[in-house]
Each structure stands twice: as C-alpha cells, then as structure tokens.
Amino acid sequence: MKGINLYHEVPCGSPDEFHVVVDLPKGSTNKIEYDEQGGYFKLDRTLFTPTFYPFDYGFIPQTHAGDGDATDVCLLLTHPTFSGCVVKARPIGMIKTADQDGDDAKIIAVPVSKVDPRFDEMKTLDDLPAHFREELLLFFKEYKKLEKKKYDLIQIDGFGSVEEAKAEIQQSMDAYKEKHA
C-alpha cells in the first residue's frame, strides 16, 4: 500500500491559514528532512553544534521557495509534535535568510485557535518576548557554525512583518503551481 506524498497531496491552504508538515519536533538535534519526490522522511544530518531546534520545524506543502525547496516554517507550539504531523497554522512574521542554496525565508507561525488557543493573542512578532526573538536569529546564524562550507554563506537580514510573510507564502504557492502545472 502506497501512502500519500505529504508535499504534493496535502493542500497548502492560503497565506492566512496553511498546513505545516512537521519535519522535526522542538528539542531535536537531528536535521530530518522530507524527501519531496520520494515521499519519505530522512535524516539529513545531526547538528554539528551542541544546540537544538527551539520550535517544531517544517514546511508548507505545495510551495516552492527561493532555495528550490518547500517554504520553511518555524512553528511555535505548546508541546512538540512529531515528524509527519500536519498542523494548521497562521503566520506572525518571518526571518529573512539566505544560505548556500539561495533565499531561504523562515515563516514564523502559530497554530490556529482550534488547534491551540494559547496563541490567539499572538498576532505579530512583536507579541513574542524580545529575548526569544533574539534566540531565533541567533539559532539560524549559529546552528551551521561547524559546517565550514555553509557557515560563511549564511545571511540573516532580520525579521519580516506578517504582511511580508503572507507575500512570501503566496509567491511560493504561485511558484509551485507554475512548476507543477
């Protein structure tokens, strides 16, 4: 029996509310990635630094971002989920990054109210504690520090607004449709 391909068959939704397929749960030191063509999860690598993901990390299905992969999402949740969990979420902003593969924006999202009402008051990045916002930027700058060929190519250009995040999501949805038309 063949399962579904989470990248191609789970609907993306809209820039306001979308599905996130979780690659790896908060607290992980394994960089698990979904193989978009094969339809399975694989261990890409363990983090080379003694750090862990401070959020569930995943992607929006049926999107195609600037780095050639699905749009990345940092999903803030009350409790970690698991690889393959699909969570309906909404954006509160984004981190503008680029790496060796090109533009690599990270959408920062929270679950919709039906999934977890604890985040209802969180509308923008300004609703996050300032220290946590700095942790997010530091994580993406430093988690590849010991990957010598990648580290110097990382660019962190700060945060983007909810509107910028929605525009990024729409652009990646349109790029997917164009590529897979």
C-alpha positions as CSV (number, residue, x, y, z in Angstrom):
1,M,0.0,0.0,0.0
2,K,1.4,3.3,-1.0
3,G,1.0,6.3,1.3
4,I,0.3,9.9,0.2
5,N,3.1,12.3,-0.7
6,L,2.8,15.0,2.0
7,Y,4.4,17.6,-0.2
8,H,2.3,17.1,-3.3
9,E,-1.0,15.9,-1.9
10,V,-1.7,17.8,1.4
11,P,-3.4,21.1,0.4
12,C,-1.4,24.2,1.3
13,G,-4.3,26.4,2.2
14,S,-3.9,30.2,1.9
15,P,-1.3,32.7,3.1
16,D,-3.6,33.5,6.0
17,E,-4.1,29.9,7.2
18,F,-2.0,27.0,5.9
19,H,-0.9,23.5,6.6
20,V,2.6,22.8,8.1
21,V,4.1,19.4,7.7
22,V,6.5,18.9,10.6
23,D,9.9,17.7,9.7
24,L,11.3,17.7,13.2
25,P,10.0,18.5,16.7
26,K,11.2,21.1,19.1
27,G,14.2,19.9,21.1
28,S,15.6,17.8,18.2
29,T,19.3,17.8,17.3
30,N,18.7,15.7,14.2
31,K,18.0,17.6,10.9
32,I,15.2,15.4,9.5
33,E,14.0,16.4,6.0
34,Y,11.1,15.3,3.9
35,D,12.1,13.9,0.5
36,E,9.6,15.8,-1.7
37,Q,9.9,13.5,-4.6
38,G,10.2,10.2,-2.8
39,G,7.6,10.9,-0.1
40,Y,9.6,9.9,2.9
41,F,11.5,11.4,5.9
42,K,15.2,11.0,6.1
43,L,18.0,12.0,8.4
44,D,19.9,14.7,6.6
45,R,22.5,15.1,9.3
46,T,22.8,15.7,13.0
47,L,23.5,19.3,14.0
48,F,27.2,19.9,14.2
49,T,26.9,22.2,17.2
50,P,25.6,21.4,20.7
51,T,22.2,23.1,20.1
52,F,18.7,22.1,19.4
53,Y,15.7,23.3,17.5
54,P,13.7,25.8,19.7
55,F,10.5,25.2,17.7
56,D,8.9,22.5,15.6
57,Y,10.4,22.9,12.1
58,G,8.6,22.0,8.9
59,F,7.3,23.2,5.5
60,I,4.2,24.3,3.8
61,P,3.1,21.7,1.2
62,Q,2.6,22.7,-2.4
63,T,5.1,25.6,-2.2
64,H,8.4,26.3,-3.9
65,A,10.7,28.8,-2.2
66,G,13.8,30.6,-3.5
67,D,16.1,27.9,-2.4
68,G,14.3,25.3,-4.5
69,D,12.5,23.5,-1.6
70,A,9.2,24.0,0.1
71,T,8.7,27.1,2.2
72,D,10.2,26.6,5.7
73,V,8.2,27.2,8.9
74,C,9.2,27.7,12.5
75,L,6.1,26.5,14.3
76,L,5.6,27.7,17.8
77,L,3.6,25.2,19.8
78,T,2.8,24.4,23.4
79,H,4.2,20.9,23.1
80,P,6.4,19.3,20.4
81,T,4.7,17.1,17.8
82,F,6.4,14.5,15.5
83,S,7.8,14.1,12.0
84,G,4.9,13.9,9.6
85,C,2.3,15.7,11.8
86,V,0.2,18.2,9.8
87,V,-0.7,21.3,11.8
88,K,-3.0,24.1,10.6
89,A,-1.2,27.4,11.3
90,R,-1.1,31.1,10.6
91,P,1.9,33.4,10.2
92,I,3.0,36.0,12.7
93,G,6.1,37.1,10.7
94,M,9.3,35.7,9.1
95,I,13.0,35.7,9.3
96,K,14.8,36.8,6.2
97,T,17.7,34.5,5.5
98,A,19.7,33.1,2.6
99,D,22.2,30.3,2.5
100,Q,24.3,28.3,0.0
101,D,21.2,27.5,-2.0
102,G,19.7,31.0,-2.2
103,D,16.9,32.9,-0.5
104,D,15.6,30.8,2.4
105,A,13.0,32.7,4.3
106,K,11.7,31.1,7.5
107,I,8.0,31.7,8.2
108,I,7.2,32.1,11.9
109,A,3.8,30.6,12.6
110,V,1.5,29.6,15.4
111,P,-1.3,27.1,15.4
112,V,-4.8,28.3,14.6
113,S,-7.2,28.7,17.6
114,K,-8.9,25.4,17.1
115,V,-5.6,23.6,17.4
116,D,-4.2,25.6,20.3
117,P,-6.0,28.7,21.7
118,R,-2.9,29.6,23.8
119,F,-1.6,31.6,20.8
120,D,-4.7,33.6,20.0
121,E,-3.3,36.9,21.3
122,M,-0.1,36.4,19.3
123,K,-0.6,38.3,16.1
124,T,2.9,39.6,15.2
125,L,6.5,39.1,16.1
126,D,6.2,42.0,18.5
127,D,4.0,39.7,20.7
128,L,7.0,37.4,21.2
129,P,9.4,38.2,24.1
130,A,12.3,40.2,22.8
131,H,14.8,37.6,24.2
132,F,13.1,34.8,22.2
133,R,13.2,36.9,19.0
134,E,17.0,37.2,19.5
135,E,17.3,33.5,20.1
136,L,15.6,32.8,16.8
137,L,18.0,35.0,14.9
138,L,21.0,33.5,16.8
139,F,19.9,30.0,16.1
140,F,19.8,30.4,12.3
141,K,23.1,32.2,12.3
142,E,25.0,29.7,14.5
143,Y,23.5,26.3,14.0
144,K,25.7,25.7,11.0
145,K,28.8,27.2,12.6
146,L,30.8,24.0,12.5
147,E,29.7,23.2,8.9
148,K,32.7,25.2,7.4
149,K,31.5,25.2,3.8
150,K,28.0,26.5,4.7
151,Y,28.5,28.9,7.7
152,D,30.1,31.8,5.8
153,L,27.3,31.7,3.2
154,I,24.5,32.3,5.8
155,Q,22.9,35.7,5.7
156,I,20.4,36.8,8.3
157,D,18.6,40.0,7.3
158,G,16.3,40.4,10.3
159,F,12.6,39.9,10.6
160,G,9.8,40.5,8.2
161,S,6.2,41.5,9.1
162,V,3.1,39.4,8.9
163,E,2.3,41.0,5.5
164,E,5.8,40.1,4.2
165,A,5.3,36.6,5.4
166,K,2.0,36.3,3.6
167,A,3.5,37.7,0.4
168,E,6.4,35.1,0.7
169,I,3.9,32.3,1.1
170,Q,1.7,33.5,-1.8
171,Q,4.8,33.8,-4.0
172,S,5.9,30.3,-3.1
173,M,2.4,28.9,-3.7
174,D,2.4,30.5,-7.2
175,A,5.9,29.2,-7.9
176,Y,4.7,25.6,-7.1
177,K,1.7,25.9,-9.4
178,E,3.9,27.2,-12.2
179,K,6.5,24.5,-11.7
180,H,3.9,21.7,-11.4
181,A,1.3,22.9,-13.9
